[in-house]
Structure formats: C-alpha cells, structure tokens
Amino acid sequence: MTQKVKIEIDGRTCEATPGEMIIAVADRAGIPIPRFCYHKKLSIAANCRMCLVEAEQGGRPFPKLVPACATPVMEGMRVQTRSALAREAQQSTLEFLLINHPLDCPICDQGGECELQDLTLRYGKDKSRYAEAKRVVKDENLGPLIATEMTRCIHCTRCVRFGAEIAGLRELGATGRGDHMRIGTYVEQTLGHELSGNIIDLCPVGALTAKPSRFRARPWELIQVDGIAPHDGLGSHLHLHVRGRQLVRVHPRAQEAINETWISDRDRFSYTGLSAPDRLGEPMIKREGGCWQALEWQGALQIAAERIREAGSELGALIAPNATLEEMYLLQRLVRGLGAQAIDSRLRQQDFRGDAADASLPWLGVSIAKVEEQEGILLIGSDIRQEQPLLAHRVRKAALAGGLVATVNPYRLDLTFPAIQFTASPSGMLRELAALAKALRKRGSGTLRTLISEVKPTAQQVEVAEQLKQAGKRYRGLILLGALATAHPDYSLLRALAHLIADATRAKVGFLPAAANSFGAYLAGALPHRLPGARPAETPGLSAEAMLNKPRKVYLLWGLEPGFDLADPAKAVQGLDRADFVIACTGYRSPALERVADLLLPIALFAETSGTLVNAQLDWQSFRGAIPPPVEARPGWKVLRVLGNLLELEGFDYRSSEEVLEELRKQCAHAKPNNDPRGDLKKLPPRLSNGDRLYRIGNVPIYALDALVRRAEPLQANAEFLQVSLNPDQAAEMGLGAGDQVEIDQGEGKLAKAPVRLDPRIPRGCARIPAGLSGSEQLGPQIGPVSLEKR
Amino acid sequence: MSLKSTPQTLPTDPAVRENLFNPEIRAAIDRHIAKYPPEWKQSAVMPALTLVQEWNGGWLTIELMNEVAAYLEMPPIAVYEVASFYGMYDLKPTGRHKVCVCNSISCLLNGSEALIEHVKKRYQVAPGETTADGKFTFKEVECLGACRHAPVVLIDKTYGENLTPEALDRWIEELD
C-alpha cells in the first residue's frame, strides 16, 4: 500500500494517493468540479480549462489558478473549488466555450443530458456579450452509427484520446490550428472500430450523437431500465432507454469488473434488430403446399404438445447459446421429462469426441478484470476483437503493460496491440501448439506424442514458451480457447494441447464463451452431457451433430436460424428436412427457417423478456423485461411453462421467471467452475491430416453472431459480405485473381458464386469463407475441406 | 498509457515501405529517424514532410501524407494533424516560389501590414493564393524569428529584412 496524503478541498479533509489529481480526489469525496475534457479513463489533456480551482501548498497560494484535472495532490494541499476567484474563472471559461457554440439546444439530441447545458445553467450568464460571427464547421459523415454536428464541438478531444488510448486505432484527430481547428477524420471515412460508439457517450456536447436514435426522443421522455447485453461473453451492463413501448437506445451502465464504462457497438446498436420487418408476431403453421397460416396460441401450443408427445424420446432440441438460463432450464426439463436425451446448445461445435472428458463447468479461468493483469496470454483459435470486443480491450491493456500476447490462429488478426501471431492452417494449428509444447520439453502421450515428435520448435516458439513459463511462475499466465478453436474439427486435441502447455507453464486454461449464455448451458443442463447444476449425465444424450446425423422424429429449435447458427448448415437442413415435424420458437421468420419448420412460435427477444445470462466469469446476471414483445409474441419461459403443462409434466406451474431461476439455483449450489478435463482428451487420432487440401475457415464475423445482430441495420450497413479470402500466392497457383467469381464446393454444401479477395493474412492452404453471412447458409462445415472452381 | 507518452505504431509491410518515395528521400528521412529512440520513429514526421513536400514541388497531397504515415508507421490522421497545423506545409498546389510575409507583432509594427497590402494590390493575389502567372504563392506567416530586422519576408529559403514595398518588388522581379 502506498502512503496516503491528506488534502483539504473546500474545507473538507480528503485522503489521497500522492500523484493523484485534485479532480479525482474531489470526485471520490463527492465535491463537484466542472469539467469537459477530463475523463477518468482517458489521459489528461487539460485543454478545456473548466476545472480551474484555487490551491495553496504549505500556506503559500499557487501564483495562479490551477486546472484540477492536471494538478497532482501533495500533503497539506488546500483547494478551493468555489471561491470567488475560482468561480469567476469557471464562468469566464464557460463564456469562452460558448462563443462558438450554437444555441441550438431545442433541436439537439443531447439537449437535456448535455454537460455543456448543465454547466451553462450553473455558470453561464443570461445574456451573451459576444456579438461577432460564430464559427461554422462542416460535418463529416462518420458512418451509420455516429451522427455529427461539428459546429457544436468544444474541442475537448475526448473522442480523439479514446481512439488512441482505448480503441487503439486513431481515426479521429484535431486538424488545423487556432480558430480553424476541427475534430474529424480529415479524409472522409467511416469509423470502423468495434468500440467507436463509445465516443457518443464521451462527447460532452451534442457534436457526436447516435445516428440510429437521432431525433427519436428527448432524454426526459425516456425511462431507464437496467439490462444485460445478449451477445458476447461479458454480459456488459446496459441502460435501456425506453419510450412508450419502444426501445429507443442503449447506453452503457458502468460496471468496473465487467465492461468498465464502455460497451461494444454490437451491444449498443443491436436493439435496432428488434423491429426488423421479418419479426414474427403470431404463431404460424405450415399448411399443405407450404403456405403459412396464422393461428391462436392455444391451438398452436396444442399442436406442438401433441407432436412432442408423439415423438417422446425421439425429440431433439437445439437451443441457441444466447437463450436465457430460464429458457434453457425449462427446455431441458421438458426434453428430459419426456425421456428424450437430445438437447444441445453448442451449435457451432464439430468435434464432440471430448465430451466425456469435458471440463465440468468451463469458464474464463480468471475474472474478466484480471485478464489485464496477465503477463502471458496465449490465444488459441480466437479472432478476439470480433468475438469479444471488450475482452480484447483487456487483453490490449495486458499487452501494453508489457505482457506477452501470442496467438495461434488460422489467419492473421488485425490487432491494436503488439502480439506474436502464429498463423497456420487448421492442421497446422495443432503443430504450432505441439511445437510450443516441445519447446517446454513436454513429450505428451497418446496422439499428442506423435504430433509433438514430428515438430521442431522455432526460435520464436522457444521464446514464447519461455515467456509463458515466466508468467506462469508468477501465476499470471493464461491460455484462452476461442470460437475458432470450438469450431475446429480437432477441438478435443486443441484442448489437450492447451492443457499440456498449461501444465508445463503453470498457466491457467480459460474458455471464451461462444455466446452470451454458453456457460449458462452447463448450469442449466442444456447440453447432452450435463444435467442442471453442471452435473455430468450418466448416459449422455445426443450432441447437436449427432441429432442432425440421426434424424429425430420431431425437432424443437429455440432462437436459432439453421442456415446461420449451426456448424454445418447444409447437413443441418438435410437432417431437419427428414423430420416429421419441426417446431421453431423464434423471433424472426427467415426463408431458411420457413423451409424446414412446420410450426413457428413467436418468442420475446432481448429487452422484451425477463431472464438471466451467465457470463464468462460465471456471474448470474438477471434482468427484467423493458418493453413488451411485439403483437402476440410471448416470453420464452411462459411458452415452455404452458407446453410443460400441456404435456402433463410435473411442476411446471411457475408464476414468474424468478421462481424458475430459484429452482435452478438450488441445484447449482455445488457447481464450481473447473476447466480441468474430466478424462483423457488425447486418445483419438487427429481428424485433419497434413495433406494439401484446401480448408475453409468459416469465422463468424462480429455482426453475424446471432439473429438479432444480423438484423441490426446500422451495424449491417458496413458489415462484411460473403467473400472468399485467399492468400495471393495461393490464388496465383489456383489461377484466381481478385474479384473472380468462384463456385464453393463443400460436398453437400455448395454455393454457386462468390467473389475472391486477396488477403496476405490468410495462410496458404486456407480460404476464409465466413459463416453467418448471407450465402453461407448453403455451405458445409465452418472449418472443413473446400474446393473452389472458377466460374 | 497516453496519447502523448505511448507511440501508436501501425506496422507497414517492409516490401511496401522499401519502395516509397525514392532512395535519396528514404535515406534523408532515415537520418532524422536515427535521432530518436527506435519506437519513436514518428518523431521525424516534420522533417519527413518537409523533404517530401520539396520533392513534390512545394506541396503535399493526401497520398503523400499517407505515404509519410506508412513510412513512419504512424496513423495517417496524426500526419494530417501536423501538416494542417504548421504554416510551412502547403496542402494545395503552389506557385514556383513562396513569398511569406510575417504578420506577427514586431513586423506588423514596422510596416509588414503595408507590405501585405502592397502585394495584394500589385500582384492581385490574396493570402494563401497563387498569382495568375503561377510565379509565386503569397502567404501570411507567423513570426519568422528575425524581429530585430522587421519587417521580414521569407522567399523560399531566403530571408529579406528591413523590407520596403519597393525593395520587395525588386526582389520579386529577380525571381525567375
């Protein structure tokens, strides 16, 4: 603990750490000091001059007023924030800031929640003494997310510092000088960073506001409801701003341990997908000839119950990993209550051979906040900025603090921090890891032994292994497996290698959840091999892959789109086609779903239902519904309650989602996070050989993760479209050039036409063809052999 | 970690970097880079811009600024910031010469205002613009640091001190 000093602010004695700024101490003590440019998460700029205060040290006053944001405290300092002199300076500063600020508050989105407006009320004069011309600044188009009105800008540079310090990508800057200074990109461009929406909150005036909610509501008409983000593994805390029956916008809710004060653009703007035109409003049934007919809930549920009863143990249930804990728990109760064992939420996994040895309750391995304290991080199969945008920020902090970040991926990532990237084809990834293990003098057993014996570590691999070991010695080593690892045909071997390296370095192994409630599925029992409370099932049921290979009589699909959310869409659709009846509980009607389903039941989505999501560090985060679901849609837990009752299952008489949660919580009393394999992961031979087949790398782009995001128009405006990315050398060998149209052939999955893009970040032997994008629903496994034919 | 204390490096593919500008300019920029710690290559942005501007005949294009950014492995916006801040960088095509009249306090008191008015009238050119014949670009600039011989005019790389409108005319006359 460093020594504390005592200072006095406005007559109050405050304790402070030496070197802390006056404003930070005052904020902690609840003493208000006006400010515009200061932000606790950004570096000090001291350019707005609004926080000028009077200070004295050892009885001697400072010769002039000092900025509270840039003046470090010392023992015995006395500060006056509201003396006549300080107030006069603050008033004058404000008068200067208002010189060029337009008085367009009545048409400004920020009006009513504007820092400048608030401080003007307190420090401003009734009349302006400035009668000269005001500056007018041309707006820039920053893309579909952020609206600009740069004449309102007061040059605090918070947005510029955010880009450099938090996002790690400088897109905005201050160009020009003096009166001609402007904040902008200089050359018109869309802000592309996945956290860029945060500058909307940072802007103390109305210069940067949210485009999708522009002119939609005044701040005082909005009701603020707490929410939890439904996409990545963080479960960022949100403020949902509701007007009437509509969710108008989403803001971050500060939670230092999870999202600090930020949220990703995905969490901020995905709500726009709630009102997509293909939103399902009432139950629908497929009649003869494939035409859809709406029907009453009662009739629909009776049909569903009948079909489910008929199927009995021949029922298969697939539930999206972003469903709430309550939905997962009730669905598995229903499935298991009927004697069926086929339920899974690991929709993007191919390799289920490791199920018997699966970790009993996987988690991140360390708390989210501790990620930034790691000195050595090995990322295996994770495009982390796309998968977990804010966790990438924590990893960035670790890297900037001097920690080692190494990655093993099937393509080179665009990172905003220094990292050592080992890039290799899917089978090459195994060899890269084997080489690291060998550098650590591990020989391994089973399959690993052969793998390790065949490789020779490079100098860089030896270096990385050594640094991981050093980090591990101080308990600051972490090995994370991400979504590309989960989708890997040899996921069990990747895990075995991760554990082997962890063993040798004393690093911890952690898992990055594929979606908002992937780990909740372990607790709720929405997996074939786990019962509620993460208890291992004695006789494991059918995994997602198995139940599509061995078609069930009846399928129940929950919150997923078969073309986009499954590891092998082509095969999945075939499996579903062969079923007698497919019931889809969904928020949307999509062509692929309408093709396979026979009954569509509309369920409530994010912000419309109460529920709980379990994040990467296994926090149970409950939320209430903020808005009603559209038309006849119902919260999922209520649909399952009625279905349970219609099927005459015991104990489906819940009165609230809290009751469901309570029942589950009792069963989870003994569930402890544990990433250790429960058995041997390395018995099986690798599925991938070193052959020279071309492999598809089907990553899931950031805005293709789930049905909601895929319909969020502002996010889709600049999102990726389906392309075949190839290494330029590889393309040259195959006689392909940029822009060529090719046919993608994955056996059962085929797509007639897709353009080729050359990208040196892709290793040879690989073609990056993303999943979750329009067109990819006709393809095969996310990671698997592919051939390309020029059209 | 702050904007000022941590360099933000955007690595450039060596194959691209080795082919920017020409070997002489690369060598000249490298001599400036060598003056700073290796991670602070971007500290050489001002001399690099000066060299590239001269090479390009007196002004900078966005493409050239992007190339400077790529060569110094820094964000392009940071180069735009520098280039748009300082008066000695021109972002529009210029004349064959640059006539820069000081408009700071000492020169102003000693008659630079009259010089500025004279140039405007005689050559029909506003500050920041180029004469119709493309002979020179007229610029008002901040203090040139030669106050004791005010008023001062800088033409290209030569200082002219204690200038009268007539003396300035003769000097401009001599330019090619």
Interface residues (C-beta under 8 A of the other chain):
Chain A: S43 I44 V160 R161 A164 E165 G168 L169 R170 E171 L172 G173 A174 T175 G176 R177 T185 Y186 V187 K397 L400 P760
Chain B: M1 S2 L3 K4 S5 T6 Q8 D13 I62 P75 P76 I77 A78 Y80 E81 S84 F85 Y86
